[in-house]
């Protein structure tokens, strides 16, 4: 078998297989070229999901006749000046494209027409039909460039039959434009499909405005800003509240140095940051922009430039996890209120000026003494933002509902979550706020509070334990006992002290003090199950987070328990100063608000 040099047209088709997988791939390359040309407005026209027609028009620098001919040759580009030709200097490239493969690759599998005009010169057009020059000549158009791609893979039936439906290809094309438009809020973008305008965003928008315009308008009221820096790496963007989630991960937009990427490392970091705030089948809505020094990232690892490689991947992952968690911590008790997001956003932005400390509640059985004990290291809360003062634990709750009628009743204007007025179905707390009614799931809310207390205790050296008067024997199968024995020292940091008691049993000597009395057997059994489910998949820290969540669930106020008004108010006040209290450990909301306007609509008053 002899070795032969492949003909040019076949080389181009092979290259097209790497660069042009579907219409969205071709559109991505063309829009990136338009951005790199210095355009301020980019218009896209599609027909048949991009299979029949892709047209991209920009008002960038344009090309003259000679440059246009050169642009259709392989590995010809204006984006790598000679100063970057030295070996190793390609990492300094700042443009989206630099390979010089896109146009000839597209022209080898479709009919490609380029019309371009440099300011002060006449326009020129050139058409290449599936690799063969079909014509060229003068063209009338404003300064800039217009590229038309018609009949993609029309003469390559083996490739065309693998394309998806028109609707699916159109969706992929629209997603490409959204991601590129999100990366450049300073540019205007418009998309038209089959004669219908489907997307239009103006230039000069702020990043949060552009993200909300391209994803969900409600995101602006149900998100937090991200601004974090570490070792020269900067993370910015928008992170949706955990309760503002989706069933698929398609609403996660990740950018590295302004380049849209789909990177497993970064996606895994996002999952890790939301791990204890979302159910496993739900996904957050985020748009994260990571800026790193050029020498710390390699963008030349994929023909379509959709993947990157970091010199220090753990630094990049840690930056995202820490940045997201810090931003979500600042969200405090916020939760999605779809019924009236505008009202929620209003009281979140206003400063709260409570008449007494917001973490104090009114123990009506003791003449108004606070139910919480606090430490001097913590400070109060203002404007819905969590600062450094948080209650550490509940005092022993009253065992009866007898309350003096003469006790003072707090006003409803002092607190974001209002003042408790009653309990429904022994499960939901009804509170009156200044702008409506608040319903709180007492078990879900207290479960989150217990988890956050455990986390704070862990960060301060460990969870206090309470010795059992009589050690309790928990019988399990041998593998479960092995798992618990291997993690006994780490579980002791959570206040759970146990030791092996024969091949099929564990002896429990102490439990976390903050959990109070409970079913020790059920607690140990659930922890053994958690260790079995996540022993291989998660890191030690993530595994212990699951253990903490399991403990918190066992130590929380159960649905069906009758609470006194003082206990209800204590729960509300702690929620207001505890991060992530807007959602339980499984990602469900802990409270909802029914605004006055919504109540009036229910009764036909509005």
Beta strands, then each sheet from edge to edge (+ up, - down):
strand 1: 41-47
strand 2: 53-58
strand 3: 111-117
strand 4: 123-129
strand 5: 132-139
strand 6: 144-150
strand 7: 188-193
strand 8: 196-201
strand 9: 223-230
strand 10: 233-240
strand 11: 245-246
strand 12: 252-256
strand 13: 259-261
strand 14: 283-284
strand 15: 286-291
strand 16: 297-298
strand 17: 309-310
strand 18: 372-373
strand 19: 393-394
strand 20: 419-424
strand 21: 428-433
strand 22: 436-441
strand 23: 465-475
strand 24: 497-500
strand 25: 505-512
strand 26: 591-595
sheet 1: 5+ 4- 3+ 6- 2+ 1- 7- 8+
sheet 2: 9+ 10- 15+ 12+ 13-
sheet 3: 11+ 14-
sheet 4: 16+ 17-
sheet 5: 18+ 19-
sheet 6: 20+ 21- 22+ 26-
sheet 7: 23+ 25- 24+
end
